[in-house]
Amino acid sequence: MRRINTSEKENFQSTVLDWYALNKRDLPWRETKDPYEILVSEIMLQQTQVDRVIPYFHRFLKKFPDFASLASGDKATVLSLWSGLGYNNRVLRLQKLSSVVVEKYKGDLPCDEEVLLSLPGIGPYTAHAVMAFAFNEEVPVLDTNIRRVLIYHFDLDEETGVDALRDLAFSLVPLGKSCEWHNALMDYGAMVLTARKTGIESLSKQPKFEGSTRQVRGGMVKYLLQEKKSSIGKLRELFAHEKFDSILLKMQKEGLVIVENDVVKIS
């Protein structure tokens, strides 16, 4: 990858920050520096559109405002507030994480990359996002939008590796402005250098929902939350799918449901 000189970096920073000052999106998780609220938003935003997340974010925080309340929360209530966002295992991991934070860190999420990466459901991207948005730490936050902006603006090969892009992203973070900078870059990618305008494809595309195992899982969870329990036969009839047995088994292993004497219910 070619070397980016100081002038290029400064011009790029000015372009993005000046645009952001006039066009930034008003999003609720940008009104807080609370690490818990930032983490909730990041987990919700994984593979889910921003507009869909906003009402869920408000409802979830009203019921579970901190790690302690989520850690002790009833699983059915947790899942009911998440139902509709998809990928219910995300909130189960978030609840496990909350228990660890309460037990080991007295309810305060540390600003420590190694600690963050050791927690359930947190990978390199989420760890850096929490560090940047909650603690203003100068770390590279490389999501789909930011990757696209960097490739397009600096005329990079689309095959440029993640490590090289992360190094470039880190070199571009203005001192003391990590939170603002990454919000600006995300908006710039979402609103200006879009996938349609640039022609740059995402590294991974979300698979089709209709007929997917995700649709079956989500439907089963919603049904069980409403009906409290069901026979396996009834669920098989309602949510017919060639992989029904493996879907149910995986939901058991994840702790999402329990099966006793042919009866399925939320665990």
FENWOGI-V559782 format. One record per pair of residues at least 4 apart in sequence whose ideal C-beta (glycine too) atoms are under 8 Angstrom apart, sorted by sequence separation. I is the first residue (numbers start at 1). GAP is how many residues later the second one is. If there is no record, write none. Layout:
# FENWOGI-V559782
i	gap
I	GAP
I	GAP
This chain:
# FENWOGI-V559782
i	gap
4	4
5	4
6	4
7	4
8	4
9	4
10	4
11	4
12	4
13	4
14	4
15	4
16	4
17	4
18	4
19	4
20	4
26	4
27	4
28	4
34	4
35	4
36	4
37	4
38	4
39	4
40	4
41	4
42	4
44	4
48	4
49	4
50	4
52	4
53	4
54	4
55	4
56	4
57	4
58	4
59	4
60	4
61	4
65	4
66	4
67	4
68	4
69	4
73	4
74	4
75	4
76	4
77	4
78	4
79	4
88	4
89	4
90	4
91	4
92	4
93	4
94	4
95	4
96	4
97	4
98	4
99	4
100	4
101	4
102	4
105	4
112	4
113	4
114	4
115	4
118	4
122	4
123	4
124	4
125	4
126	4
127	4
128	4
129	4
130	4
131	4
132	4
142	4
143	4
144	4
145	4
146	4
147	4
148	4
149	4
150	4
156	4
160	4
161	4
162	4
163	4
164	4
165	4
166	4
167	4
168	4
169	4
173	4
174	4
177	4
178	4
179	4
180	4
181	4
182	4
183	4
184	4
185	4
186	4
187	4
188	4
189	4
190	4
193	4
194	4
195	4
201	4
208	4
211	4
212	4
213	4
214	4
215	4
216	4
217	4
218	4
219	4
220	4
221	4
222	4
223	4
224	4
230	4
231	4
232	4
233	4
234	4
235	4
236	4
240	4
243	4
244	4
245	4
246	4
247	4
248	4
249	4
250	4
252	4
259	4
4	5
25	5
32	5
33	5
45	5
48	5
64	5
73	5
83	5
85	5
100	5
102	5
105	5
110	5
117	5
121	5
122	5
130	5
132	5
141	5
142	5
151	5
160	5
173	5
188	5
189	5
192	5
193	5
195	5
207	5
209	5
210	5
224	5
230	5
239	5
251	5
252	5
259	5
260	5
24	6
32	6
63	6
64	6
82	6
85	6
101	6
110	6
116	6
117	6
131	6
132	6
150	6
151	6
195	6
209	6
224	6
241	6
251	6
252	6
258	6
101	7
109	7
117	7
132	7
151	7
174	7
195	7
207	7
223	7
252	7
257	7
258	7
29	8
45	8
70	8
82	8
101	8
122	8
131	8
133	8
173	8
236	8
257	8
258	8
29	9
44	9
64	9
79	9
82	9
132	9
151	9
156	9
172	9
173	9
235	9
248	9
257	9
258	9
63	10
105	10
116	10
117	10
256	10
257	10
29	11
116	11
128	11
248	11
256	11
29	12
41	12
44	12
79	12
128	12
129	12
223	12
255	12
28	13
44	13
78	13
79	13
128	13
235	13
63	14
64	14
78	14
113	14
116	14
128	14
129	14
151	14
154	14
113	15
116	15
150	15
220	15
223	15
41	16
44	16
125	16
223	16
232	16
248	16
40	17
64	17
75	17
78	17
125	17
63	18
101	18
113	18
125	18
147	18
150	18
100	19
111	19
150	19
219	19
220	19
40	20
75	20
100	20
111	20
142	20
219	20
40	21
60	21
109	21
59	22
60	22
73	22
97	22
150	22
27	23
97	23
111	23
142	23
146	23
216	23
37	24
70	24
71	24
96	24
97	24
111	24
142	24
25	25
56	25
70	25
96	25
97	25
109	25
216	25
28	26
56	26
94	26
111	26
113	26
140	26
27	27
71	27
93	27
94	27
140	27
142	27
216	27
220	27
232	27
29	28
56	28
70	28
71	28
93	28
141	28
213	28
216	28
220	28
28	29
36	29
56	29
140	29
233	29
235	29
28	30
36	30
68	30
71	30
140	30
211	30
213	30
217	30
232	30
36	31
67	31
71	31
90	31
139	31
216	31
220	31
231	31
232	31
53	32
138	32
231	32
232	32
52	33
140	33
224	33
230	33
231	33
67	34
68	34
139	34
213	34
217	34
229	34
230	34
67	35
138	35
221	35
229	35
230	35
146	36
149	36
221	36
229	36
48	37
138	37
220	37
228	37
48	38
228	38
47	39
68	39
139	39
146	39
149	39
217	39
47	40
67	40
136	40
138	40
145	40
146	40
149	40
153	40
224	40
44	41
46	41
66	41
136	41
137	41
141	41
145	41
148	41
152	41
224	41
225	41
67	42
136	42
158	42
224	42
136	43
143	43
145	43
146	43
158	43
46	44
141	44
145	44
149	44
220	44
144	45
145	45
148	45
221	45
44	46
132	46
133	46
152	46
43	47
132	47
148	47
151	47
43	48
152	48
133	49
151	49
132	50
133	50
148	50
43	51
148	52
129	53
40	54
148	54
39	55
147	56
39	58
144	58
144	59
39	70
35	73
36	73
35	74
35	76
43	78
46	80
43	83
42	84
39	87
42	87
42	88
38	91
39	91
42	91
38	92
35	95
38	95
39	95
38	96
35	99
33	100
34	100
35	100
33	101
33	102
29	104
86	123
87	127
86	128
88	129
88	130
86	132
16	133
88	133
84	134
83	135
83	138
84	138
83	139
50	140
12	141
12	142
79	142
83	142
80	145
8	146
33	146
79	146
76	149
4	150
2	152
30	153
2	154
1	155
1	156
17	157
1	159
13	159
24	159
47	159
12	160
17	160
20	160
24	160
13	161
9	162
25	162
92	162
1	163
9	163
17	163
20	163
24	163
92	163
4	164
17	164
20	164
23	164
92	164
16	165
19	165
25	165
89	165
25	166
1	167
4	167
17	167
20	167
89	167
4	168
13	168
16	168
20	168
23	168
88	168
16	169
19	169
16	172
19	173
79	177
79	187
76	190
75	191
75	192
